[in-house]
């Protein structure tokens, strides 16, 4: 960043040291300007696209933006490492500059220094500083830079220069330099004929130069122009100055008699009416205090904490904001009750704002947002400004608006805002007033003293709202239907209100009848409509404002039945880079169409998912929808292969199951993250597999059969994770039928293995044996690759069959030898664990100990911490069976350390259980009890019912 300077107060230019940098094409310069003027604040990709291309950008705009950013980095960065100047942040970009590296910042610093000098009475220094600030302008700001953003800032920066010039000229007159200032003042007053402050300075300068007639002529010209353009007379300060010149007031000749600009620009007093005390002059007529708040909702329910927080922020402000207005922000998805909360809180504190309340619906949810300058006019008229007195020029209107708000204590409710720029134009310029803003967009750059993220109601509050609308008696008579209704509404206040109003209007309808209608997910949104209220309409407003790539992402990502959408899954479905996917997800969250969760993860509200699926049925071909599911399953398969490689580096199973055409999977650098990823994604993997397998209108194809069979077989090394065996068996059998139809022998073997292990785990041993034999009898590479695993399955089946321990030991030993022979030390360890359990069941603890030592050696060969933790636990169980409880506890502690280091929650819980069991058998009941309690809590959290029973049994014994 050192030596980098950027100028926008003229043509956009950039230098590093004395060397000027290439800023690129006009649109590339627009991107640089938008980032530079944000002074280090993050601009989302969507904001930058709108800044450069406007409200209707071409489809290629996001890609072009990325290209411009890349080129700017080439120009601005000094090293080849990670960007340090133009950095990526939270789905957008930011330009990091030193404090005064931007010429606007330098001008502002000089202006602040001038103000400080003026406060000290050093007017000469203040004048010089202001002249230096003006000298930074090199023509019109942002010359040649296109886009709405540049145009707005061009106007703002031009206005800022004029303010600096006007202030300097005022100081020149205070210093008695009227002869030098009069020419410049005359030119400026002619260029800006509606600025009464400039006209007043010109009149004083002319008068002091002995040109009284020209001073009076200047006033006459101003009066004529104000009447013709705006239909108003000059303000009282300018009219008073005219009268003093007519009377040749000798005090006007002295520099100290100069009228202050605040005197010229200020409006009539806000809360006063009638005659000013002692002045003899009339101010504006009395005007009713505005009270524009919509009526409060009579059945407003819940939100006690949010109401208290918003109310306190509105009346209390925030520390350190003494000169700024209080701004409070409420944001959330459409239909969540933002307006209801804002109106309720505003009514609660309205008596604290004697100036009144102003309200505007900014209509920011769709593409037809209200122009904030039109709202300024409405607010000015509400405050008593005659329609013809509102300036047409936006800057002048803003100045008048903020002047009228300056002496009042008003409460402004700006509902349904589109973006920060819309709100900025409506903020008061001084403290005293408070502004409450609602939006689907979090408006992260809005300087808010308080922020409330509004979520759907709790179930209790949703039921209470329904009871208040429908009647408590009806709800109490049908408690289950009441619960079904609020769940079908996703606790969304708008949806609950619609259901309630429909039921209230139809007293003969039962709640269960409406609940049954809402139970049809395909028709649910059409049922959530009553009069002018419709959930789908509210959602459609936000959807209609999306760019094409955002809308496509919103539709396609709703297809997979997954609770959370990660950026990696989104990248697979959308076929883009993860960073681009996260940017789109962040954009959707910003407009309230997704809910942000943990970093990099997002989720749909249930009703928004339904809405998105309706849109994909309208907009996307069936093949596009099928591919979205297939790519999700492919991502899961890539992830499982990566997880297995991280935990079992020598396993050959991932290579056999993977395909080259799969989407990229997650990055899993170690066994701990690999196992956590499997735990986190397991539900999503099986849900998406079920969608593909059980699709009502589309039989599963050969490619999906191969993908899902491979996915399920890669789950088999994770038998310690309490897998849902009945579901796995059901899916494997259906896939087995599909594999047979398509002639997919590899998938057929994989499905036999999964179904066999599932049957063995659920006590159906003969079925498990038959399936394992079927797989062994299927010729080809898959059978050869999995033979050792199938022998392990045969051992599992024999071990639980009465009298089958010797047969099990034979199978496990055979599987151990086969696995070691091909370098599959992870499977060898599983066979050795089987031997440990079989020997312990046959009361042969010494042989169990030898098998456990073999398992530990295999785990070290497999380089798997998870496997080593299991081996340590197996050693502990064998030692405990030999009565060597001290040594057993030492092994258990080693296992616990491995589990804690690797984040292996399931193994950790079962090892705690083993500790409790060993200590109980040793008669050390006091020591056993804490282990049993910890194990019980962990197993309950994991949903391991069998483990919970064992923990409770130990606690009963202790």
Secondary structure as the mmCIF struct_conf table of DSSP 4:
data_model
#
loop_
_struct_conf.conf_type_id
_struct_conf.id
_struct_conf.beg_label_comp_id
_struct_conf.beg_label_asym_id
_struct_conf.beg_label_seq_id
_struct_conf.end_label_comp_id
_struct_conf.end_label_asym_id
_struct_conf.end_label_seq_id
TURN_TY1_P TURN_TY1_P1 UNK A 2 UNK A 3
STRN STRN1 UNK A 4 UNK A 7
BEND BEND1 UNK A 9 UNK A 9
STRN STRN2 UNK A 10 UNK A 11
STRN STRN3 UNK A 13 UNK A 16
TURN_TY1_P TURN_TY1_P2 UNK A 17 UNK A 18
STRN STRN4 UNK A 19 UNK A 21
HELX_LH_PP_P HELX_LH_PP_P1 UNK A 22 UNK A 22
BEND BEND2 UNK A 25 UNK A 25
HELX_RH_AL_P HELX_RH_AL_P1 UNK A 26 UNK A 36
TURN_TY1_P TURN_TY1_P3 UNK A 37 UNK A 40
STRN STRN5 UNK A 43 UNK A 44
HELX_RH_AL_P HELX_RH_AL_P2 UNK A 45 UNK A 53
BEND BEND3 UNK A 55 UNK A 56
TURN_TY1_P TURN_TY1_P4 UNK A 59 UNK A 60
HELX_RH_AL_P HELX_RH_AL_P3 UNK A 61 UNK A 76
BEND BEND4 UNK A 79 UNK A 82
BEND BEND5 UNK A 84 UNK A 85
STRN STRN6 UNK A 86 UNK A 89
TURN_TY1_P TURN_TY1_P5 UNK A 90 UNK A 91
STRN STRN7 UNK A 92 UNK A 95
TURN_TY1_P TURN_TY1_P6 UNK A 99 UNK A 100
STRN STRN8 UNK A 102 UNK A 102
HELX_RH_AL_P HELX_RH_AL_P4 UNK A 103 UNK A 120
TURN_TY1_P TURN_TY1_P7 UNK A 121 UNK A 121
HELX_RH_AL_P HELX_RH_AL_P5 UNK A 123 UNK A 134
TURN_TY1_P TURN_TY1_P8 UNK A 135 UNK A 136
STRN STRN9 UNK A 138 UNK A 143
TURN_TY1_P TURN_TY1_P9 UNK A 144 UNK A 144
BEND BEND6 UNK A 147 UNK A 147
HELX_RH_AL_P HELX_RH_AL_P6 UNK A 148 UNK A 174
TURN_TY1_P TURN_TY1_P10 UNK A 175 UNK A 176
HELX_RH_AL_P HELX_RH_AL_P7 UNK A 178 UNK A 191
TURN_TY1_P TURN_TY1_P11 UNK A 192 UNK A 194
HELX_RH_AL_P HELX_RH_AL_P8 UNK A 196 UNK A 208
TURN_TY1_P TURN_TY1_P12 UNK A 209 UNK A 210
HELX_RH_AL_P HELX_RH_AL_P9 UNK A 212 UNK A 230
BEND BEND7 UNK A 231 UNK A 231
HELX_LH_PP_P HELX_LH_PP_P2 UNK A 233 UNK A 235
HELX_RH_AL_P HELX_RH_AL_P10 UNK A 236 UNK A 246
TURN_TY1_P TURN_TY1_P13 UNK A 247 UNK A 248
HELX_RH_3T_P HELX_RH_3T_P1 UNK A 250 UNK A 253
BEND BEND8 UNK A 254 UNK A 254
HELX_RH_3T_P HELX_RH_3T_P2 UNK A 255 UNK A 257
HELX_LH_PP_P HELX_LH_PP_P3 UNK A 258 UNK A 260
HELX_RH_AL_P HELX_RH_AL_P11 UNK A 261 UNK A 265
HELX_LH_PP_P HELX_LH_PP_P4 UNK A 266 UNK A 267
BEND BEND9 UNK A 268 UNK A 268
HELX_LH_PP_P HELX_LH_PP_P5 UNK A 269 UNK A 269
BEND BEND10 UNK A 270 UNK A 271
BEND BEND11 UNK A 274 UNK A 274
STRN STRN10 UNK A 275 UNK A 275
HELX_LH_PP_P HELX_LH_PP_P6 UNK A 276 UNK A 276
TURN_TY1_P TURN_TY1_P14 UNK A 277 UNK A 279
STRN STRN11 UNK A 282 UNK A 282
HELX_LH_PP_P HELX_LH_PP_P7 UNK A 284 UNK A 286
HELX_LH_PP_P HELX_LH_PP_P8 UNK A 288 UNK A 289
STRN STRN12 UNK A 290 UNK A 291
HELX_LH_PP_P HELX_LH_PP_P9 UNK A 293 UNK A 297
TURN_TY1_P TURN_TY1_P15 UNK A 298 UNK A 299
HELX_RH_AL_P HELX_RH_AL_P12 UNK A 304 UNK A 316
TURN_TY1_P TURN_TY1_P16 UNK A 319 UNK A 320
TURN_TY1_P TURN_TY1_P17 UNK A 322 UNK A 323
BEND BEND12 UNK A 324 UNK A 324
STRN STRN13 UNK A 326 UNK A 331
BEND BEND13 UNK A 333 UNK A 333
TURN_TY1_P TURN_TY1_P18 UNK A 334 UNK A 335
BEND BEND14 UNK A 336 UNK A 337
HELX_RH_AL_P HELX_RH_AL_P13 UNK A 338 UNK A 349
HELX_RH_3T_P HELX_RH_3T_P3 UNK A 350 UNK A 352
TURN_TY1_P TURN_TY1_P19 UNK A 354 UNK A 355
STRN STRN14 UNK A 356 UNK A 361
TURN_TY1_P TURN_TY1_P20 UNK A 364 UNK A 365
BEND BEND15 UNK A 366 UNK A 367
HELX_LH_PP_P HELX_LH_PP_P10 UNK A 369 UNK A 371
HELX_RH_AL_P HELX_RH_AL_P14 UNK A 372 UNK A 382
TURN_TY1_P TURN_TY1_P21 UNK A 383 UNK A 384
HELX_RH_3T_P HELX_RH_3T_P4 UNK A 387 UNK A 389
BEND BEND16 UNK A 390 UNK A 390
BEND BEND17 UNK A 392 UNK A 393
HELX_RH_AL_P HELX_RH_AL_P15 UNK A 394 UNK A 406
TURN_TY1_P TURN_TY1_P22 UNK A 407 UNK A 407
STRN STRN15 UNK A 410 UNK A 415
BEND BEND18 UNK A 416 UNK A 416
HELX_RH_AL_P HELX_RH_AL_P16 UNK A 420 UNK A 424
TURN_TY1_P TURN_TY1_P23 UNK A 425 UNK A 426
BEND BEND19 UNK A 427 UNK A 427
BEND BEND20 UNK A 429 UNK A 432
STRN STRN16 UNK A 434 UNK A 439
BEND BEND21 UNK A 440 UNK A 441
TURN_TY1_P TURN_TY1_P24 UNK A 444 UNK A 445
BEND BEND22 UNK A 446 UNK A 446
BEND BEND23 UNK A 449 UNK A 449
STRN STRN17 UNK A 450 UNK A 453
HELX_LH_PP_P HELX_LH_PP_P11 UNK A 456 UNK A 458
HELX_RH_AL_P HELX_RH_AL_P17 UNK A 459 UNK A 470
HELX_RH_AL_P HELX_RH_AL_P18 UNK A 472 UNK A 477
TURN_TY1_P TURN_TY1_P25 UNK A 478 UNK A 478
HELX_RH_AL_P HELX_RH_AL_P19 UNK A 479 UNK A 488
TURN_TY1_P TURN_TY1_P26 UNK A 489 UNK A 491
HELX_RH_AL_P HELX_RH_AL_P20 UNK A 493 UNK A 505
TURN_TY1_P TURN_TY1_P27 UNK A 507 UNK A 508
BEND BEND24 UNK A 509 UNK A 509
HELX_RH_AL_P HELX_RH_AL_P21 UNK A 511 UNK A 518
TURN_TY1_P TURN_TY1_P28 UNK A 519 UNK A 519
TURN_TY1_P TURN_TY1_P29 UNK A 521 UNK A 523
HELX_RH_AL_P HELX_RH_AL_P22 UNK A 524 UNK A 527
BEND BEND25 UNK A 528 UNK A 528
STRN STRN18 UNK A 529 UNK A 530
TURN_TY1_P TURN_TY1_P30 UNK A 531 UNK A 532
STRN STRN19 UNK A 533 UNK A 534
HELX_RH_AL_P HELX_RH_AL_P23 UNK A 535 UNK A 544
TURN_TY1_P TURN_TY1_P31 UNK A 545 UNK A 545
BEND BEND26 UNK A 546 UNK A 546
HELX_RH_AL_P HELX_RH_AL_P24 UNK A 548 UNK A 556
TURN_TY1_P TURN_TY1_P32 UNK A 557 UNK A 559
BEND BEND27 UNK A 560 UNK A 560
BEND BEND28 UNK A 563 UNK A 563
STRN STRN20 UNK A 565 UNK A 566
HELX_RH_AL_P HELX_RH_AL_P25 UNK A 567 UNK A 574
TURN_TY1_P TURN_TY1_P33 UNK A 575 UNK A 575
BEND BEND29 UNK A 576 UNK A 576
HELX_RH_AL_P HELX_RH_AL_P26 UNK A 578 UNK A 590
TURN_TY1_P TURN_TY1_P34 UNK A 591 UNK A 592
BEND BEND30 UNK A 593 UNK A 594
STRN STRN21 UNK A 595 UNK A 596
BEND BEND31 UNK A 598 UNK A 598
TURN_TY1_P TURN_TY1_P35 UNK A 599 UNK A 600
STRN STRN22 UNK A 601 UNK A 603
HELX_RH_AL_P HELX_RH_AL_P27 UNK A 606 UNK A 619
BEND BEND32 UNK A 620 UNK A 620
HELX_RH_AL_P HELX_RH_AL_P28 UNK A 622 UNK A 647
TURN_TY1_P TURN_TY1_P36 UNK A 649 UNK A 650
BEND BEND33 UNK A 652 UNK A 652
HELX_RH_AL_P HELX_RH_AL_P29 UNK A 653 UNK A 657
TURN_TY1_P TURN_TY1_P37 UNK A 660 UNK A 661
BEND BEND34 UNK A 662 UNK A 662
HELX_LH_PP_P HELX_LH_PP_P12 UNK A 663 UNK A 664
BEND BEND35 UNK A 670 UNK A 670
HELX_RH_AL_P HELX_RH_AL_P30 UNK A 671 UNK A 693
TURN_TY1_P TURN_TY1_P38 UNK A 694 UNK A 694
BEND BEND36 UNK A 696 UNK A 698
HELX_LH_PP_P HELX_LH_PP_P13 UNK A 699 UNK A 701
HELX_RH_AL_P HELX_RH_AL_P31 UNK A 702 UNK A 714
TURN_TY1_P TURN_TY1_P39 UNK A 715 UNK A 715
HELX_RH_3T_P HELX_RH_3T_P5 UNK A 716 UNK A 721
HELX_RH_AL_P HELX_RH_AL_P32 UNK A 725 UNK A 742
TURN_TY1_P TURN_TY1_P40 UNK A 743 UNK A 743
HELX_RH_AL_P HELX_RH_AL_P33 UNK A 745 UNK A 761
TURN_TY1_P TURN_TY1_P41 UNK A 762 UNK A 763
HELX_RH_AL_P HELX_RH_AL_P34 UNK A 765 UNK A 776
TURN_TY1_P TURN_TY1_P42 UNK A 777 UNK A 777
BEND BEND37 UNK A 778 UNK A 778
BEND BEND38 UNK A 780 UNK A 780
HELX_RH_AL_P HELX_RH_AL_P35 UNK A 781 UNK A 800
BEND BEND39 UNK A 801 UNK A 801
TURN_TY1_P TURN_TY1_P43 UNK A 802 UNK A 803
HELX_RH_AL_P HELX_RH_AL_P36 UNK A 805 UNK A 821
TURN_TY1_P TURN_TY1_P44 UNK A 822 UNK A 823
HELX_RH_AL_P HELX_RH_AL_P37 UNK A 825 UNK A 841
TURN_TY1_P TURN_TY1_P45 UNK A 842 UNK A 843
HELX_RH_AL_P HELX_RH_AL_P38 UNK A 845 UNK A 862
TURN_TY1_P TURN_TY1_P46 UNK A 863 UNK A 863
HELX_RH_AL_P HELX_RH_AL_P39 UNK A 865 UNK A 881
TURN_TY1_P TURN_TY1_P47 UNK A 882 UNK A 883
HELX_RH_AL_P HELX_RH_AL_P40 UNK A 885 UNK A 902
TURN_TY1_P TURN_TY1_P48 UNK A 903 UNK A 903
HELX_RH_AL_P HELX_RH_AL_P41 UNK A 905 UNK A 921
TURN_TY1_P TURN_TY1_P49 UNK A 922 UNK A 923
HELX_RH_AL_P HELX_RH_AL_P42 UNK A 925 UNK A 942
TURN_TY1_P TURN_TY1_P50 UNK A 943 UNK A 943
HELX_RH_AL_P HELX_RH_AL_P43 UNK A 945 UNK A 957
#
